[in-house]
Every structure is written in structure tokens, then in C-alpha cells.
Amino acid sequence: MLRFEDAATEAAFDGDQARKAVRPVRIALAVLSTLALAFYVAMVHVFPGTFVGIGNEPMLRATIGLVGTCAVVYLITFRPVFLRRQQLVMALLACVLWTGFIRSAGLSPPAVLDARGYTMPLLFTFYIYGAFRLRIVAASLAGWFGAAIFLAYMGSTGLMSAAGLGRSAMLLAGANLGGMLICWQVESAARREFMAMRMLDEERARAERLLLNILPESIAKRLKASEQSIAEHADGVTVLFADIVGFTPLSARKTPHELVALLNRIFTGFDALAAAHGLEKIKTVGDAYMAVAGLPQPAGDHAARAARMALAMHECVARLAGETGEALALRIGLHSGPVVAGVIGSRKFAYDLWGDTVNTASRMESHGLPGETHCTRATAALLQAPFRVDARGPVEIKGKGEMQTFWLRPAAA
């Protein structure tokens, strides 16, 4: 049996095949109706009574019945139920049309049935296996059902001789066996293609997740749109630098595995805080963590976002220090101003920031104190209640000269 072991995978395959079958089924119904009308016109007006031996009125009723049935099913294809029950609907349609064909065939003279009575059932058998988009189980049931009731009807009514029944049985059995083989091959190929596409989708989603772990979503979309380099200027952002105090002696005491595990816990916590407070992580360098508020999407409250994250980072490290027994503390620096941001190069893409704002934020971190958030006047001026900002006083900053800086502290302290 052609069936996936996993029920969810089988259900997904059913839905995928039903969606793909909608258009071909509509075309098949339209073509079948057109053929029926063309056959009626040919038999009534071009070759009257020479092929099937049925009167005009019975043939008209049969044609109307077939076209009407196809029209009803055509309308059903626009309803959601068709996607859920496509195999059942098309198998029932095949059985209904079988009974119509057989009833119409019963109106032909026995001589015509003996000579050509198998023609319409044979053609319809091929149509079931090839055009109705039935999979092997439903197609086989519909095909053999039609052959069985056709032969049973013809034999029970005496409309077809034993020789005619034998010839029809052989032809219909051959048509069904050939149809089953083709149907099995088509469905096998469809299942292989479905799994291949599913694996491809999973790999594509995995690659997308990896890309979004490296680049902001908006930047990743622009990069995938074939922009070779991305650069943009932002007038108002707040850059955050954080550094673990005493990391060098800490690394000397720990094994590589222990050190990486500890850093992973710390930076994973920072990543969660960045997502929660609306900052974009830029990079980590050793034990230093860099993030920005106000990029790549502008934010009027960028300084407040960075301040909330800085306070939360101190709490996070204090909690980890209590859990691990390590003497962990952070120095954090904040500065607000304009930056240039972008992605450059052709390998190992990274979203980065450039400008004096970045350098100044780094200087705030390096000239800070353990357990403190050191910020510039530019950032302090943007922070209002409930933030508490205490003046540190003039500080000589390397490469910047004397600057008036501030401590960002919890409001309750």
C-alpha cells in the first residue's frame, strides 16, 4: 500500500494532492462534458443511428445527465469540502457516471453491443485512471466497479452474447490493470516528490532561521533581494556595550567546555532581553556584548529601551552569579547619536555599525565601574522618569578628552 507511516505526513500529503488536483479536475470535467456534447451532435446529426443504435431522445437524456452531473461536481470543486473529500467525491462521480453509461448502453441493439459495446466503458476506464486525479485505491475501486457492473448488467439482461462478454471482460480487465500500474507509478512519484519538497522546505526554513540569527529580518530580506551591499544612516540610536568584569582570570580557572557553557548562558540571557526590550544584537567579541536600539527599525524611545535592557542585564548577571557561585559583574556603556549601519563584503555577512557614537559607547563601557551603567549626557538627556540618572562629574575619556558622564541606576536604589 502506498501510505506514509506517520499519520500527520499522510494528512499533509492528502491536502497537498487535493490542492494540486483542483484545476486538473475542473479541466477534466469540462473536457468530458464537451466530449459528451460533441458525441451527441455527431451521432444525431452526422452519423445518425450508425454507431450506437440509440434513439435521439434517449441519447439527449443521457447527454444532459452526464453534463449536468459534471456541472454539479464542477461547482463542488469551489467548496472547501472538495479539498477534504476530493478522492471520495471523484470516486462517487465515477460510479454515478458508470451507471449512466451502462443504462444508456442497454438501449443499444444487441448486435451493436456485441460489436462495439465495450468502447465507451473502455474509454471511461482510461479517463478514470488518467484524468480524475484519483489515487490508486480510489481509482482501482471505481475502475473495477464499473467493469463488474457493466459485465453483470450485460450478462443478466442477455443484451450481450457470451463471446461479446468475454471480449469485453478481457479488454476491461486489461484497461484496469494497465491503469492501476500507471496510477501506482504516478502516486509513487508524487509521494517521492512530496517528501523531497518537504525536506527542501525544512532545509530552507533552517537556512532562514540561521540567516535571521545573523542578520535582522529586514536586512536579510534586502540581502536576499540581491542587494550587494547595504548601508543606511540613522540620526538617532542608542548603542549599548557590555563587558564581563574579570573575565580573563575567570577563563584561566575554567576548562574550555565550562567557559563556553557559562558564556552561552550569559549571552543567551542577553539575547532574550534584547528581543524583549526591542534592541538588535550586533555582535559579541570575546566577553563583550554589543546591541543597538533604534535600528534597523527606527524607534523614538531608543534611549529608554537601551536603559531598560542595561538594568535588566545587571539583574540577569546577578542572578547567574548567585546560581553559579561565580563573582560575575558587568560594565555597561551607553551613548546616543547618529550611526552608519550596513552589511559589507561577500562572505560571512554581518550587520555592523560605524561612527563616533559606537566609539563613544565603547569608551563609556571601558571607563565605567563593575555593576554600573555608564552613559553620556546625550543619553541622559533622553531619559526621563522612571529612570534615575546620577551625575558622575567630569571624566577624562581616552580619545575624547574630558566629558560629563552619568550613572544609570534603578529608580528604587
N, C-alpha and C positions, 0 to 999 in steps of 0.2 A: 504494500500500500504506500502511496505517495503521501506522506504526512510527517510533519516535524514532531519530534518527541515533546518539545515544550509547547504547552497549550497557548501561551501568550504569543509565541512566534507564529504558530499556526493561525491564530486570530489576526495577527498583523498581516500575514500573507493573504488571508481571505479578503481583508479590507483593501489591500493594495491591488489585488487582481480585480476586485469588483469595481474599483475606481477606474482602472485601465480599460475595463470591458464596456463601460457605458457608451462611449462613442462608437466602437465597432458594432455593438449590439444594435444601436439605432440605425446604423448603415445597413446591417443585415436585414432588419425588419423592413426598411424602406425598399431594399432591393427585392426581397421576397414578395412584397406587395406589388411592386412594379412588374415582376415576372408573372405573377398571377393574372394581373390585368392584361398584360401583353399576350399571354397564353389564351385568355378568354377571347380577345379580339381576333387572334389568329385562327382559333378553332371555329369561331362563329362566322367570321366574315371572309377569311382567306381560304381555309380548308374545312368547310362545314361538314361535320359528320364523318370525316375521313380518318381520324386518328383515334379518338376515344369512344365515339359512338354514343355520346350523351347528348340529350336534347339541350336546346338553348336555355330554357328556363332553369332546369336543374344546375346547369353549369354556371349560370348567373348567380343562383343562390349560393353555390359553393364558393365562387369567387368573392362575393360580398362577405360571406362568413370568414374567409381567410383574411381578407384585407381588414375587416372590422376587428378581428382578434388581434392582428398585428398592431393596429392603431391603438387599441386599449393598452397593450403591453408597452408600446412606444411612450404613451403618456405616463405609465407607471415608472419608466426609467428616470423621470424627473422628480420622483418622490424619494425621500430618504430611505423608505423601506426597501427600495431596489438594491441599495448598497449593502443592506444587511441580509437580504434574501435573494441575491441575484441568481445563484445556482438553482434554488427552488423554483423561482419564477420562470426561468428559461426552460427548465426541465418540464414543468407543468404545461408551458406553451407548446413544447414539442409533442407531448402526449395528446393535448387537445387537437393540434393540427393533424396528428396521426389519425385520430378517429374521424376527422373531417375528410381526409384523403381517402380513407378506407370506405367510408359511407358513400362518397362520390364515385369511387371506383366500382362499387356494387351496382351502379346504374348502367354500366357499360355492358354490351353483349358478351356472352361467354367466349366467343371467338376472338374478340378484341382483347379480353383479359388473358386468354391463353397465350396470345402472340406478344402483347406489349403491356400486360397488366403490372409487371414488376417495375416499369420505367419510373413512374412518379415516386413510389416508395424508395427506390434506389437513389434517385436524385435527392430526396429529402433526407435520407440517411447521411449522405455526404454533407449536406447542409448542416445537419445537427452537429456533426463532428468538427466541421471546419469553420462555420460562421457564427454559431450561437455562443461561442466563448464558454462552453461547458467544459469542466474538468473531467477527468477520466471516469470517475464514479457516476456522476450525473449523466454524462454523455452515453456511457455504456448502458445504463438503465433505460434511458429514453430510446436509444437505438434498438436494443433487443426487444423492448416492449413493443415498439412499432412493428418490427418484423414478426413477432409472435402473434399479435392480434390480427395483422394482415393475413397471415397464412391460416390462422384459425378461422377467421371470418370467411375467407375464400373456400376453405375446405368444408366448413359446416353448412354453407349455403349451396354448395355444388356449383358455384359460379366459375370455378377453375378446375380443369382436369388434373389427374394425378401427375401427368407429365409437366403441366404448367406449374403445379405446386412445387414439384421437385426442382425445376429450373429456378423458380423464384426463391426457394429456400437456399439454394446454393449461392445465388447472386447476393441475396441479402446477408447471408452469413459471412461471405467474403467481404462485403462492404463494411460490416460491423467490426470484423477482425482487423481489417486494414485501418478503419477509423480509430479503433482502440489503440493500435500501435502508434499511429500518428499523434493521438491525443496524449498518450503516455510520454512520448518523446518531447512534445511541446511543453507539457506540465513539468517534466523533469528539468528542462532548460529554464523554465520560468522560476522554479524554486532555486536553482543554482544562481541565477541572475539576482533574485531577491536577496539571497544571503550575501552575495558579493557586494551588492549595493548597500546592504545593511552594514557590512564590515567597513565599506568605504565611508559611509556616513559616520560611523563611530570613530574612524581614524580622522575624518575631517573635523568632527566635534572635539576630539582630543587635541588636534593641532590648533584649533580655535582657542581652546582653553589655555594651551601653552602660550599662544601669542598674546592673549589677554593678561596672562601673568607677567608678560614682559612689557607690553605697551598698553596705554589707556585705550579703551574701546574706540573712541572717536578717531584716535591716531591710527589704530590698527585698520579701521575701515578705509581711511585715506591712503594708507600704505598699500592695501590690497587693491585699491583703485589705480595702481600703477604710478603713484607719485614717487619719483626717485628720491627726492629729499623733501623734508617737511620742516618749515621754520615759521615761527609766529612770534609776535611781540605782545607782551601783556603789561599794561601800565600798573596794575595793582594786584600783587600777590603777596603772600607771606611764606617765607622759606623757613623750614624747621630743620635744624641739625641736632642730633643727639649722639652722645658718646658714652660708653660704659667706663666708669672710673675704675682704674686699677686693673684693666683687662690684661695687660702684659704679665704681671705676676700671677694673675689667675690662670692664664694659659699655661704657665710653666708648671703649675701644680696638677694639671688635669691631663688625662690621656686624650689623644685626638678625638676619640669617639665621645667621651664625656664633654669635651669642649664644644664640639659641633652640636651635640644634643642640647646643651644649655643655651647656646646662641639661637638654635632653632626655636626653642620655647620662647625666648625673649622676643625675637623678631616676628614670630608668628602672632604673638600677642599684639605687637605694634601694628602688624598688617590689619588685624581685626579692628583695632582702634582707628586706623586711617579710614577704613571703609565705613565705620560707624560715624565718624565726625566729618566726613566729606573731604578728606585730603587724598592726594595722589602720591603714592610712594614712588620716589625717583630711583633710589639705589641704596645698597649697603656697601660700604668699603671697610673691610675688616670688622671692627666692632662699632662702626659709625653708621647711623641711620639718617637718611635724608628724605624729606617729604615736602610737598608744597600744597598750599591752599589757594584756590582761585584759578587753577589750571587742571586739565585742559579746558574745563568749563568755567567761565567767569563766575565769581561769587562776591557779592558786595560785603559779606561778613567774613572775608578770608582770615582776617586777624583773629576774630573770635573763634573760628574753627580751629586754627592752629593753637590758640591758647588753651582751648578745652582739651585738645589732644595732648598737649605738653603736660598738663596737670594729670591727665589720665595715665600717661606713660610713667610718671613718677609713682603713682599708685600701683601700677602693674608690676614695676620692678620691686617695689617694697614688698608686695605680696609674694613674688617669686623668691625674694631673699628670705622671707620667713619660712617658705616651704622647703627651700634647699639648704638653708643654713649658711649660704654664701653672703659675703659683705658686698652686696650689689648696690650701686647708686648710679645716677645719670647726671651728666651735664647737658643742658639743652640750651640752644641759642635760637632766637627768633629775630627776623628783620623783615620789614615790608617795603616794597618798592617795585620798580619795573624789572622785567627779565626778558631774555630771549629764550625760547624753548623750541625743541625740534628733534628730529631724527636724522642722523647723517651716516654716511658710509653705505656699504653694500653687503656687509656680513656682520652677524651678531648685533642686530639692531638694538638700540637702547634710546629711550626717551630721556633727554637731559636738559639742564638749564644752564644758562650762561649770563654773566653780568655782575656788576658790583653788588647787587642785592644778595647774590649767592655767596660772594666772598665775605660780605659783612656778616651774614648769618653764621657762617663758619667761624668767623672771629668771635662772635658772641658766645658760641659754644666753647671755644678753646680758652677764652678769658673768663669763663664762668666758674662756679663752685659746685662741688658734688651735692646732689639733691636739689639744685636750684635751676630755674629757668631764667636766663639772662636775655634781655631784649633791648632794642634800641628805642630812641624817642619816637621814631616813625611808627613802630608797632604799638608802643604805649599810648600814643595819641589816638589810635583807632580802638582801643579797648575801653569800654565803659562798664558800669555795674552790670553784672555782679562781680566782675574781675577786680582784683586788688593788685595795684602796681606800686611798688615802693622804689623811690629813687636810690640808686647806689652812689651817685655822685660821679664826678669826672673820672674817667679811666683811660689810661694810655693804651690804645689798641694798636697792635702791630700792623703796620702798613696803612693805618688810618689816622693816627695821631690821637689827640685827646677827644673823647666822646662822652656825652652824658648818657648813661645807661640806667636800666631799671631791672628790678626783680619782679617776676610774675609769681604771685603766691595765691594759695587757696583763700577764698574770701573769708572763711571761718577762722583762719590762722591769726 
